[in-house]
Amino acid sequence: MMHTLIQVLCGTGFTFLMTTLGAAVVFFFRGAINDKMNYIFMGFASGVMMAAAVWSLLIPSIDQSQELGMVPWLPPAAGFALGGVFLYLVDKTLPWFHANYKEKEAGTKLLVLAVTVHNIPEGMAVGLAFVLAGQNPENPVYLASAIGLAIGIGIQNFPEGAAISLPVRQTGASAGKSFCTGCLSGIVEPLAGILVFLTSAAIVPLMPWLLAFAAGAMIYVVADELIPQAQPNESSNMGTISVMMGFLLMMILDVSLG
């Protein structure tokens, strides 16, 4: 158990570290971030998250459903839908959830909330993956999949950290405060991973549902928050190219490590 806990902490700690490194970009930028750079950040994060949702969350959810004797498509489909519905309800219940990247202080706080909320299922997904690896030590595929998921989520956390700290800096906050704000948005991932570890005995039958739930939540954020920011108009395809590059990189990571 202790070995599994260490793996959970390392996996979610890595994703948090990448958020921290992304937030540190604020120390290297002066003034407003270039629009093209913002499109690249958001597009790349979108592509990585979409690929992670498929290879690291939905496919494992299907596989685990089969192993547990469930209808193979039911938990993935239902969990995916519930994940999307959950964030949709948050969206409607909290109308101030959305944030435009170029808005000033009020909008920036909402962006921090949006990213923090969707980091929770990401932390759960990484925690679940390493718990599953700990429960199946004889099969290295599970550990490789968990590592791949942590790497993929960590990669997309880097631009997210920057996408938070930079607009906070633009509101007039100090570089240090902007950096800390970006870091705090990612601290929920280790906390969510630890929570999953502590409740792993009860969560095993729910794993297919929870993995798919995380996938649905991630896709909702991608479609509703990130892609619109990556491609705000038709005058540039920089965001689209970044989405494809992010998707391609995450796919390669998942397949090669899996």
PyRosetta script that sets phi, psi and omega in degrees:
from pyrosetta import init, pose_from_sequence

init()
pose = pose_from_sequence("MMHTLIQVLCGTGFTFLMTTLGAAVVFFFRGAINDKMNYIFMGFASGVMMAAAVWSLLIPSIDQSQELGMVPWLPPAAGFALGGVFLYLVDKTLPWFHANYKEKEAGTKLLVLAVTVHNIPEGMAVGLAFVLAGQNPENPVYLASAIGLAIGIGIQNFPEGAAISLPVRQTGASAGKSFCTGCLSGIVEPLAGILVFLTSAAIVPLMPWLLAFAAGAMIYVVADELIPQAQPNESSNMGTISVMMGFLLMMILDVSLG")
pose.set_psi(1, -42.9)
pose.set_omega(1, -179.0)
pose.set_phi(2, -63.7)
pose.set_psi(2, -38.1)
pose.set_omega(2, 178.5)
pose.set_phi(3, -61.9)
pose.set_psi(3, -41.7)
pose.set_omega(3, 179.0)
pose.set_phi(4, -65.6)
pose.set_psi(4, -40.7)
pose.set_omega(4, 178.7)
pose.set_phi(5, -60.9)
pose.set_psi(5, -41.9)
pose.set_omega(5, 178.9)
pose.set_phi(6, -62.1)
pose.set_psi(6, -41.1)
pose.set_omega(6, 178.5)
pose.set_phi(7, -64.3)
pose.set_psi(7, -41.4)
pose.set_omega(7, 177.6)
pose.set_phi(8, -61.0)
pose.set_psi(8, -45.0)
pose.set_omega(8, -179.6)
pose.set_phi(9, -65.3)
pose.set_psi(9, -39.1)
pose.set_omega(9, 178.5)
pose.set_phi(10, -66.7)
pose.set_psi(10, -43.6)
pose.set_omega(10, -178.9)
pose.set_phi(11, -64.3)
pose.set_psi(11, -51.7)
pose.set_omega(11, -179.6)
pose.set_phi(12, -73.1)
pose.set_psi(12, -28.3)
pose.set_omega(12, 175.7)
pose.set_phi(13, -65.8)
pose.set_psi(13, -35.4)
pose.set_omega(13, 177.7)
pose.set_phi(14, -66.0)
pose.set_psi(14, -44.4)
pose.set_omega(14, 179.3)
pose.set_phi(15, -62.7)
pose.set_psi(15, -37.2)
pose.set_omega(15, 177.0)
pose.set_phi(16, -67.6)
pose.set_psi(16, -40.1)
pose.set_omega(16, 178.4)
pose.set_phi(17, -60.4)
pose.set_psi(17, -41.1)
pose.set_omega(17, -179.6)
pose.set_phi(18, -66.1)
pose.set_psi(18, -36.5)
pose.set_omega(18, 174.5)
pose.set_phi(19, -61.8)
pose.set_psi(19, -42.0)
pose.set_omega(19, 179.6)
pose.set_phi(20, -63.1)
pose.set_psi(20, -43.8)
pose.set_omega(20, 178.9)
pose.set_phi(21, -64.2)
pose.set_psi(21, -39.1)
pose.set_omega(21, 177.2)
pose.set_phi(22, -63.8)
pose.set_psi(22, -41.7)
pose.set_omega(22, 179.0)
pose.set_phi(23, -63.8)
pose.set_psi(23, -29.0)
pose.set_omega(23, -178.6)
pose.set_phi(24, -68.1)
pose.set_psi(24, -13.8)
pose.set_omega(24, 177.7)
pose.set_phi(25, -58.1)
pose.set_psi(25, -25.1)
pose.set_omega(25, -177.9)
pose.set_phi(26, -58.7)
pose.set_psi(26, -26.6)
pose.set_omega(26, -179.2)
pose.set_phi(27, -74.2)
pose.set_psi(27, -11.7)
pose.set_omega(27, -176.6)
pose.set_phi(28, -109.3)
pose.set_psi(28, -4.7)
pose.set_omega(28, -179.1)
pose.set_phi(29, -108.9)
pose.set_psi(29, 141.0)
pose.set_omega(29, 175.4)
pose.set_phi(30, -115.9)
pose.set_psi(30, 132.0)
pose.set_omega(30, 178.0)
pose.set_phi(31, 72.2)
pose.set_psi(31, -154.9)
pose.set_omega(31, -175.5)
pose.set_phi(32, -75.4)
pose.set_psi(32, 144.4)
pose.set_omega(32, 177.2)
pose.set_phi(33, -73.3)
pose.set_psi(33, 142.6)
pose.set_omega(33, 178.4)
pose.set_phi(34, -63.2)
pose.set_psi(34, 136.8)
pose.set_omega(34, -178.4)
pose.set_phi(35, -58.3)
pose.set_psi(35, -41.3)
pose.set_omega(35, -179.3)
pose.set_phi(36, -62.2)
pose.set_psi(36, -38.1)
pose.set_omega(36, 178.1)
pose.set_phi(37, -65.4)
pose.set_psi(37, -38.7)
pose.set_omega(37, 177.2)
pose.set_phi(38, -64.0)
pose.set_psi(38, -42.5)
pose.set_omega(38, 178.3)
pose.set_phi(39, -60.8)
pose.set_psi(39, -40.5)
pose.set_omega(39, 179.7)
pose.set_phi(40, -65.1)
pose.set_psi(40, -46.5)
pose.set_omega(40, 179.3)
pose.set_phi(41, -57.1)
pose.set_psi(41, -51.5)
pose.set_omega(41, -175.5)
pose.set_phi(42, -69.0)
pose.set_psi(42, -40.0)
pose.set_omega(42, 179.3)
pose.set_phi(43, -64.7)
pose.set_psi(43, -45.1)
pose.set_omega(43, -179.8)
pose.set_phi(44, -62.6)
pose.set_psi(44, -44.3)
pose.set_omega(44, 177.9)
pose.set_phi(45, -61.4)
pose.set_psi(45, -38.9)
pose.set_omega(45, 179.5)
pose.set_phi(46, -62.4)
pose.set_psi(46, -47.2)
pose.set_omega(46, -179.4)
pose.set_phi(47, -62.4)
pose.set_psi(47, -43.3)
pose.set_omega(47, 179.3)
pose.set_phi(48, -62.9)
pose.set_psi(48, -43.8)
pose.set_omega(48, -178.1)
pose.set_phi(49, -66.4)
pose.set_psi(49, -38.3)
pose.set_omega(49, 179.0)
pose.set_phi(50, -64.9)
pose.set_psi(50, -44.4)
pose.set_omega(50, 179.0)
pose.set_phi(51, -65.8)
pose.set_psi(51, -40.3)
pose.set_omega(51, 178.7)
pose.set_phi(52, -62.8)
pose.set_psi(52, -38.4)
pose.set_omega(52, 180.0)
pose.set_phi(53, -62.5)
pose.set_psi(53, -35.4)
pose.set_omega(53, -178.4)
pose.set_phi(54, -80.2)
pose.set_psi(54, -60.6)
pose.set_omega(54, -171.7)
pose.set_phi(55, -79.2)
pose.set_psi(55, -33.5)
pose.set_omega(55, -175.1)
pose.set_phi(56, -96.6)
pose.set_psi(56, -15.2)
pose.set_omega(56, -176.5)
pose.set_phi(57, -122.9)
pose.set_psi(57, -56.6)
pose.set_omega(57, -175.4)
pose.set_phi(58, -70.5)
pose.set_psi(58, -45.6)
pose.set_omega(58, 179.5)
pose.set_phi(59, -63.0)
pose.set_psi(59, -45.8)
pose.set_omega(59, 173.7)
pose.set_phi(60, -60.2)
pose.set_psi(60, -34.7)
pose.set_omega(60, 177.7)
pose.set_phi(61, -63.1)
pose.set_psi(61, -42.4)
pose.set_omega(61, 177.7)
pose.set_phi(62, -64.0)
pose.set_psi(62, -45.4)
pose.set_omega(62, -179.3)
pose.set_phi(63, -62.0)
pose.set_psi(63, -44.3)
pose.set_omega(63, -179.0)
pose.set_phi(64, -68.7)
pose.set_psi(64, -33.1)
pose.set_omega(64, 176.5)
pose.set_phi(65, -61.4)
pose.set_psi(65, -42.7)
pose.set_omega(65, 177.8)
pose.set_phi(66, -64.9)
pose.set_psi(66, -43.1)
pose.set_omega(66, -179.3)
pose.set_phi(67, -64.2)
pose.set_psi(67, -32.4)
pose.set_omega(67, -179.6)
pose.set_phi(68, -88.7)
pose.set_psi(68, 4.1)
pose.set_omega(68, 177.5)
pose.set_phi(69, 77.0)
pose.set_psi(69, 21.2)
pose.set_omega(69, 179.2)
pose.set_phi(70, -91.7)
pose.set_psi(70, 166.8)
pose.set_omega(70, 172.0)
pose.set_phi(71, -63.3)
pose.set_psi(71, 119.3)
pose.set_omega(71, -169.6)
pose.set_phi(72, -54.6)
pose.set_psi(72, -33.6)
pose.set_omega(72, -175.0)
pose.set_phi(73, -94.1)
pose.set_psi(73, -17.2)
pose.set_omega(73, -171.2)
pose.set_phi(74, -68.3)
pose.set_psi(74, -57.0)
pose.set_omega(74, 179.6)
pose.set_phi(75, -59.6)
pose.set_psi(75, -42.8)
pose.set_omega(75, 178.1)
pose.set_phi(76, -61.3)
pose.set_psi(76, -43.4)
pose.set_omega(76, -178.0)
pose.set_phi(77, -68.3)
pose.set_psi(77, -47.0)
pose.set_omega(77, -178.2)
pose.set_phi(78, -67.5)
pose.set_psi(78, -43.1)
pose.set_omega(78, 179.8)
pose.set_phi(79, -63.7)
pose.set_psi(79, -41.6)
pose.set_omega(79, 178.9)
pose.set_phi(80, -60.7)
pose.set_psi(80, -46.0)
pose.set_omega(80, -179.9)
pose.set_phi(81, -63.4)
pose.set_psi(81, -41.6)
pose.set_omega(81, -179.3)
pose.set_phi(82, -64.9)
pose.set_psi(82, -37.3)
pose.set_omega(82, 177.9)
pose.set_phi(83, -62.6)
pose.set_psi(83, -42.9)
pose.set_omega(83, 177.7)
pose.set_phi(84, -67.4)
pose.set_psi(84, -42.0)
pose.set_omega(84, 179.8)
pose.set_phi(85, -64.2)
pose.set_psi(85, -38.5)
pose.set_omega(85, -179.8)
pose.set_phi(86, -57.7)
pose.set_psi(86, -50.9)
pose.set_omega(86, -179.2)
pose.set_phi(87, -71.2)
pose.set_psi(87, -28.7)
pose.set_omega(87, 174.8)
pose.set_phi(88, -63.1)
pose.set_psi(88, -42.9)
pose.set_omega(88, 179.3)
pose.set_phi(89, -67.2)
pose.set_psi(89, -37.7)
pose.set_omega(89, 175.3)
pose.set_phi(90, -61.4)
pose.set_psi(90, -42.6)
pose.set_omega(90, 179.6)
pose.set_phi(91, -58.3)
pose.set_psi(91, -46.1)
pose.set_omega(91, -176.6)
pose.set_phi(92, -77.8)
pose.set_psi(92, -33.0)
pose.set_omega(92, -179.5)
pose.set_phi(93, -73.7)
pose.set_psi(93, -36.4)
pose.set_omega(93, 179.3)
pose.set_phi(94, -113.9)
pose.set_psi(94, 85.8)
pose.set_omega(94, -175.6)
pose.set_phi(95, -62.1)
pose.set_psi(95, -14.5)
pose.set_omega(95, 179.9)
pose.set_phi(96, -93.1)
pose.set_psi(96, 13.1)
pose.set_omega(96, -178.8)
pose.set_phi(97, -65.2)
pose.set_psi(97, -38.1)
pose.set_omega(97, -176.1)
pose.set_phi(98, -72.3)
pose.set_psi(98, 153.6)
pose.set_omega(98, 177.8)
pose.set_phi(99, -147.6)
pose.set_psi(99, 128.7)
pose.set_omega(99, 173.3)
pose.set_phi(100, -86.4)
pose.set_psi(100, 135.0)
pose.set_omega(100, -174.7)
pose.set_phi(101, -56.1)
pose.set_psi(101, -32.7)
pose.set_omega(101, -174.1)
pose.set_phi(102, -90.7)
pose.set_psi(102, -2.7)
pose.set_omega(102, 176.8)
pose.set_phi(103, -69.4)
pose.set_psi(103, 160.0)
pose.set_omega(103, -178.1)
pose.set_phi(104, -84.2)
pose.set_psi(104, -144.3)
pose.set_omega(104, -165.4)
pose.set_phi(105, -55.4)
pose.set_psi(105, -47.1)
pose.set_omega(105, -177.2)
pose.set_phi(106, -61.2)
pose.set_psi(106, -48.3)
pose.set_omega(106, -179.8)
pose.set_phi(107, -64.0)
pose.set_psi(107, -34.9)
pose.set_omega(107, -179.4)
pose.set_phi(108, -64.9)
pose.set_psi(108, -40.1)
pose.set_omega(108, 178.1)
pose.set_phi(109, -62.0)
pose.set_psi(109, -34.2)
pose.set_omega(109, 179.9)
pose.set_phi(110, -72.0)
pose.set_psi(110, -35.4)
pose.set_omega(110, 176.2)
pose.set_phi(111, -62.7)
pose.set_psi(111, -41.5)
pose.set_omega(111, 177.5)
pose.set_phi(112, -59.7)
pose.set_psi(112, -44.0)
pose.set_omega(112, 179.4)
pose.set_phi(113, -62.6)
pose.set_psi(113, -45.0)
pose.set_omega(113, -177.9)
pose.set_phi(114, -59.8)
pose.set_psi(114, -47.0)
pose.set_omega(114, -178.7)
pose.set_phi(115, -67.7)
pose.set_psi(115, -40.1)
pose.set_omega(115, 179.6)
pose.set_phi(116, -62.4)
pose.set_psi(116, -43.2)
pose.set_omega(116, -179.8)
pose.set_phi(117, -60.9)
pose.set_psi(117, -43.6)
pose.set_omega(117, -177.0)
pose.set_phi(118, -79.9)
pose.set_psi(118, -10.2)
pose.set_omega(118, 174.1)
pose.set_phi(119, -74.1)
pose.set_psi(119, -20.7)
pose.set_omega(119, -179.8)
pose.set_phi(120, -63.2)
pose.set_psi(120, -54.0)
pose.set_omega(120, 177.3)
pose.set_phi(121, -64.4)
pose.set_psi(121, -26.6)
pose.set_omega(121, 175.7)
pose.set_phi(122, -64.2)
pose.set_psi(122, -45.9)
pose.set_omega(122, 177.5)
pose.set_phi(123, -62.6)
pose.set_psi(123, -39.3)
pose.set_omega(123, 176.6)
pose.set_phi(124, -62.6)
pose.set_psi(124, -41.3)
pose.set_omega(124, -178.6)
pose.set_phi(125, -63.0)
pose.set_psi(125, -45.1)
pose.set_omega(125, 178.9)
pose.set_phi(126, -65.4)
pose.set_psi(126, -43.5)
pose.set_omega(126, 178.4)
pose.set_phi(127, -60.3)
pose.set_psi(127, -44.6)
pose.set_omega(127, 178.6)
pose.set_phi(128, -61.5)
pose.set_psi(128, -40.8)
pose.set_omega(128, -178.3)
pose.set_phi(129, -62.8)
pose.set_psi(129, -42.4)
pose.set_omega(129, -179.2)
pose.set_phi(130, -75.9)
pose.set_psi(130, -31.5)
pose.set_omega(130, 173.3)
pose.set_phi(131, -62.8)
pose.set_psi(131, -43.2)
pose.set_omega(131, 178.4)
pose.set_phi(132, -62.8)
pose.set_psi(132, -40.4)
pose.set_omega(132, 177.9)
pose.set_phi(133, -63.4)
pose.set_psi(133, -38.6)
pose.set_omega(133, 178.3)
pose.set_phi(134, -67.8)
pose.set_psi(134, -29.1)
pose.set_omega(134, 179.1)
pose.set_phi(135, -81.6)
pose.set_psi(135, -13.8)
pose.set_omega(135, -179.6)
pose.set_phi(136, -130.2)
pose.set_psi(136, 61.3)
pose.set_omega(136, -176.1)
pose.set_phi(137, -65.5)
pose.set_psi(137, -20.9)
pose.set_omega(137, -178.8)
pose.set_phi(138, -77.1)
pose.set_psi(138, -12.5)
pose.set_omega(138, -178.2)
pose.set_phi(139, -115.7)
pose.set_psi(139, 102.1)
pose.set_omega(139, -176.6)
pose.set_phi(140, -66.8)
pose.set_psi(140, -13.9)
pose.set_omega(140, -179.6)
pose.set_phi(141, -61.6)
pose.set_psi(141, -37.2)
pose.set_omega(141, -178.9)
pose.set_phi(142, -64.4)
pose.set_psi(142, -43.3)
pose.set_omega(142, 179.4)
pose.set_phi(143, -67.0)
pose.set_psi(143, -40.9)
pose.set_omega(143, 178.6)
pose.set_phi(144, -61.9)
pose.set_psi(144, -40.0)
pose.set_omega(144, 179.0)
pose.set_phi(145, -65.2)
pose.set_psi(145, -41.3)
pose.set_omega(145, 179.3)
pose.set_phi(146, -64.2)
pose.set_psi(146, -42.2)
pose.set_omega(146, 178.5)
pose.set_phi(147, -64.2)
pose.set_psi(147, -43.0)
pose.set_omega(147, 178.6)
pose.set_phi(148, -61.4)
pose.set_psi(148, -40.7)
pose.set_omega(148, 179.0)
pose.set_phi(149, -64.2)
pose.set_psi(149, -44.6)
pose.set_omega(149, -179.9)
pose.set_phi(150, -62.2)
pose.set_psi(150, -41.8)
pose.set_omega(150, 179.0)
pose.set_phi(151, -64.3)
pose.set_psi(151, -45.3)
pose.set_omega(151, -179.2)
pose.set_phi(152, -61.8)
pose.set_psi(152, -47.1)
pose.set_omega(152, 179.6)
pose.set_phi(153, -67.2)
pose.set_psi(153, -37.4)
pose.set_omega(153, 177.2)
pose.set_phi(154, -61.1)
pose.set_psi(154, -41.9)
pose.set_omega(154, 179.7)
pose.set_phi(155, -60.5)
pose.set_psi(155, -45.9)
pose.set_omega(155, -178.3)
pose.set_phi(156, -76.1)
pose.set_psi(156, -15.4)
pose.set_omega(156, 175.8)
pose.set_phi(157, -73.9)
pose.set_psi(157, -25.2)
pose.set_omega(157, -179.8)
pose.set_phi(158, -60.9)
pose.set_psi(158, -54.7)
pose.set_omega(158, 177.9)
pose.set_phi(159, -65.1)
pose.set_psi(159, -28.3)
pose.set_omega(159, 177.3)
pose.set_phi(160, -65.3)
pose.set_psi(160, -43.1)
pose.set_omega(160, 178.2)
pose.set_phi(161, -59.6)
pose.set_psi(161, -42.1)
pose.set_omega(161, 177.6)
pose.set_phi(162, -67.3)
pose.set_psi(162, -37.7)
pose.set_omega(162, -177.5)
pose.set_phi(163, -69.1)
pose.set_psi(163, -14.5)
pose.set_omega(163, 175.3)
pose.set_phi(164, -94.7)
pose.set_psi(164, -50.8)
pose.set_omega(164, -173.9)
pose.set_phi(165, -65.7)
pose.set_psi(165, -35.1)
pose.set_omega(165, -176.9)
pose.set_phi(166, -67.2)
pose.set_psi(166, -48.5)
pose.set_omega(166, 178.0)
pose.set_phi(167, -68.1)
pose.set_psi(167, -29.7)
pose.set_omega(167, 175.0)
pose.set_phi(168, -62.6)
pose.set_psi(168, -40.5)
pose.set_omega(168, 177.8)
pose.set_phi(169, -62.1)
pose.set_psi(169, -36.5)
pose.set_omega(169, -178.5)
pose.set_phi(170, -69.0)
pose.set_psi(170, -19.1)
pose.set_omega(170, 178.1)
pose.set_phi(171, -79.7)
pose.set_psi(171, -4.7)
pose.set_omega(171, 179.3)
pose.set_phi(172, 107.8)
pose.set_psi(172, -1.7)
pose.set_omega(172, 178.3)
pose.set_phi(173, -70.2)
pose.set_psi(173, 156.7)
pose.set_omega(173, 178.5)
pose.set_phi(174, -69.4)
pose.set_psi(174, 160.9)
pose.set_omega(174, 178.6)
pose.set_phi(175, -61.1)
pose.set_psi(175, -37.9)
pose.set_omega(175, 179.7)
pose.set_phi(176, -64.5)
pose.set_psi(176, -44.9)
pose.set_omega(176, 178.9)
pose.set_phi(177, -66.1)
pose.set_psi(177, -39.6)
pose.set_omega(177, 179.0)
pose.set_phi(178, -62.8)
pose.set_psi(178, -42.2)
pose.set_omega(178, 178.2)
pose.set_phi(179, -61.8)
pose.set_psi(179, -46.9)
pose.set_omega(179, -179.5)
pose.set_phi(180, -63.2)
pose.set_psi(180, -37.1)
pose.set_omega(180, 178.3)
pose.set_phi(181, -62.9)
pose.set_psi(181, -43.7)
pose.set_omega(181, 177.0)
pose.set_phi(182, -62.1)
pose.set_psi(182, -40.7)
pose.set_omega(182, 179.4)
pose.set_phi(183, -63.7)
pose.set_psi(183, -43.9)
pose.set_omega(183, -176.0)
pose.set_phi(184, -63.9)
pose.set_psi(184, -27.4)
pose.set_omega(184, 179.3)
pose.set_phi(185, -65.5)
pose.set_psi(185, -22.7)
pose.set_omega(185, -178.0)
pose.set_phi(186, -100.4)
pose.set_psi(186, -8.3)
pose.set_omega(186, -176.5)
pose.set_phi(187, -66.8)
pose.set_psi(187, -20.0)
pose.set_omega(187, -179.7)
pose.set_phi(188, -68.3)
pose.set_psi(188, -20.8)
pose.set_omega(188, -177.9)
pose.set_phi(189, -67.4)
pose.set_psi(189, -50.6)
pose.set_omega(189, 174.7)
pose.set_phi(190, -60.4)
pose.set_psi(190, -37.3)
pose.set_omega(190, 179.6)
pose.set_phi(191, -63.7)
pose.set_psi(191, -42.5)
pose.set_omega(191, 178.5)
pose.set_phi(192, -66.3)
pose.set_psi(192, -38.3)
pose.set_omega(192, 178.4)
pose.set_phi(193, -63.8)
pose.set_psi(193, -41.9)
pose.set_omega(193, 178.4)
pose.set_phi(194, -64.9)
pose.set_psi(194, -40.8)
pose.set_omega(194, 178.9)
pose.set_phi(195, -59.9)
pose.set_psi(195, -43.4)
pose.set_omega(195, 178.4)
pose.set_phi(196, -63.0)
pose.set_psi(196, -41.8)
pose.set_omega(196, 179.4)
pose.set_phi(197, -60.7)
pose.set_psi(197, -44.6)
pose.set_omega(197, -176.9)
pose.set_phi(198, -66.9)
pose.set_psi(198, -24.1)
pose.set_omega(198, -178.5)
pose.set_phi(199, -111.8)
pose.set_psi(199, 21.1)
pose.set_omega(199, -172.6)
pose.set_phi(200, -61.5)
pose.set_psi(200, -35.7)
pose.set_omega(200, -178.4)
pose.set_phi(201, -59.7)
pose.set_psi(201, -40.5)
pose.set_omega(201, -179.2)
pose.set_phi(202, -83.1)
pose.set_psi(202, -18.8)
pose.set_omega(202, -172.5)
pose.set_phi(203, -88.3)
pose.set_psi(203, -18.7)
pose.set_omega(203, -175.5)
pose.set_phi(204, -48.4)
pose.set_psi(204, -51.1)
pose.set_omega(204, 179.6)
pose.set_phi(205, -66.6)
pose.set_psi(205, -18.4)
pose.set_omega(205, -177.7)
pose.set_phi(206, -93.2)
pose.set_psi(206, -5.5)
pose.set_omega(206, -175.3)
pose.set_phi(207, -54.3)
pose.set_psi(207, -48.0)
pose.set_omega(207, 179.7)
pose.set_phi(208, -58.5)
pose.set_psi(208, -37.9)
pose.set_omega(208, -179.5)
pose.set_phi(209, -69.1)
pose.set_psi(209, -43.0)
pose.set_omega(209, -176.8)
pose.set_phi(210, -70.2)
pose.set_psi(210, -38.6)
pose.set_omega(210, 176.7)
pose.set_phi(211, -61.3)
pose.set_psi(211, -44.7)
pose.set_omega(211, 179.2)
pose.set_phi(212, -67.9)
pose.set_psi(212, -35.4)
pose.set_omega(212, 176.3)
pose.set_phi(213, -59.6)
pose.set_psi(213, -45.1)
pose.set_omega(213, 178.3)
pose.set_phi(214, -62.3)
pose.set_psi(214, -39.1)
pose.set_omega(214, 179.0)
pose.set_phi(215, -63.7)
pose.set_psi(215, -44.6)
pose.set_omega(215, 179.2)
pose.set_phi(216, -62.1)
pose.set_psi(216, -41.1)
pose.set_omega(216, 178.9)
pose.set_phi(217, -65.1)
pose.set_psi(217, -41.1)
pose.set_omega(217, -179.9)
pose.set_phi(218, -65.3)
pose.set_psi(218, -43.8)
pose.set_omega(218, -179.5)
pose.set_phi(219, -65.0)
pose.set_psi(219, -37.5)
pose.set_omega(219, 177.8)
pose.set_phi(220, -60.5)
pose.set_psi(220, -45.7)
pose.set_omega(220, -179.8)
pose.set_phi(221, -63.1)
pose.set_psi(221, -41.1)
pose.set_omega(221, 179.5)
pose.set_phi(222, -60.3)
pose.set_psi(222, -49.7)
pose.set_omega(222, -175.5)
pose.set_phi(223, -71.0)
pose.set_psi(223, -35.2)
pose.set_omega(223, -172.2)
pose.set_phi(224, -93.2)
pose.set_psi(224, -29.4)
pose.set_omega(224, -173.7)
pose.set_phi(225, -113.8)
pose.set_psi(225, -52.4)
pose.set_omega(225, -167.3)
pose.set_phi(226, -80.5)
pose.set_psi(226, -50.2)
pose.set_omega(226, -177.3)
pose.set_phi(227, -61.5)
pose.set_psi(227, -42.9)
pose.set_omega(227, 176.5)
pose.set_phi(228, -58.1)
pose.set_psi(228, -33.4)
pose.set_omega(228, 178.5)
pose.set_phi(229, -76.3)
pose.set_psi(229, -29.3)
pose.set_omega(229, -179.7)
pose.set_phi(230, -76.6)
pose.set_psi(230, -26.9)
pose.set_omega(230, -177.2)
pose.set_phi(231, -135.9)
pose.set_psi(231, 69.8)
pose.set_omega(231, -176.3)
pose.set_phi(232, -72.8)
pose.set_psi(232, -18.2)
pose.set_omega(232, 179.8)
pose.set_phi(233, -151.7)
pose.set_psi(233, 175.4)
pose.set_omega(233, -176.3)
pose.set_phi(234, -93.8)
pose.set_psi(234, 6.5)
pose.set_omega(234, -176.5)
pose.set_phi(235, -79.9)
pose.set_psi(235, -13.7)
pose.set_omega(235, -178.6)
pose.set_phi(236, -142.9)
pose.set_psi(236, 141.6)
pose.set_omega(236, 176.2)
pose.set_phi(237, -106.9)
pose.set_psi(237, 17.2)
pose.set_omega(237, -179.3)
pose.set_phi(238, -59.6)
pose.set_psi(238, -42.2)
pose.set_omega(238, 179.7)
pose.set_phi(239, -64.9)
pose.set_psi(239, -42.1)
pose.set_omega(239, -179.8)
pose.set_phi(240, -62.4)
pose.set_psi(240, -44.4)
pose.set_omega(240, 178.7)
pose.set_phi(241, -62.2)
pose.set_psi(241, -39.2)
pose.set_omega(241, 179.7)
pose.set_phi(242, -66.9)
pose.set_psi(242, -37.6)
pose.set_omega(242, 176.1)
pose.set_phi(243, -58.9)
pose.set_psi(243, -47.2)
pose.set_omega(243, -178.6)
pose.set_phi(244, -65.4)
pose.set_psi(244, -38.8)
pose.set_omega(244, 178.9)
pose.set_phi(245, -66.5)
pose.set_psi(245, -41.7)
pose.set_omega(245, 178.0)
pose.set_phi(246, -64.2)
pose.set_psi(246, -41.6)
pose.set_omega(246, 178.9)
pose.set_phi(247, -63.5)
pose.set_psi(247, -44.5)
pose.set_omega(247, -179.0)
pose.set_phi(248, -62.1)
pose.set_psi(248, -45.6)
pose.set_omega(248, -179.6)
pose.set_phi(249, -61.6)
pose.set_psi(249, -46.3)
pose.set_omega(249, -178.5)
pose.set_phi(250, -66.1)
pose.set_psi(250, -38.1)
pose.set_omega(250, 177.8)
pose.set_phi(251, -61.4)
pose.set_psi(251, -45.0)
pose.set_omega(251, 179.1)
pose.set_phi(252, -62.0)
pose.set_psi(252, -43.3)
pose.set_omega(252, 179.0)
pose.set_phi(253, -60.9)
pose.set_psi(253, -46.8)
pose.set_omega(253, -177.7)
pose.set_phi(254, -63.9)
pose.set_psi(254, -45.2)
pose.set_omega(254, -177.0)
pose.set_phi(255, -70.0)
pose.set_psi(255, -42.1)
pose.set_omega(255, -177.2)
pose.set_phi(256, -70.9)
pose.set_psi(256, -37.4)
pose.set_omega(256, -179.4)
pose.set_phi(257, -84.2)
pose.set_psi(257, -19.3)
pose.set_omega(257, -178.4)
pose.set_phi(258, -86.4)
pose.dump_pdb("model.pdb")
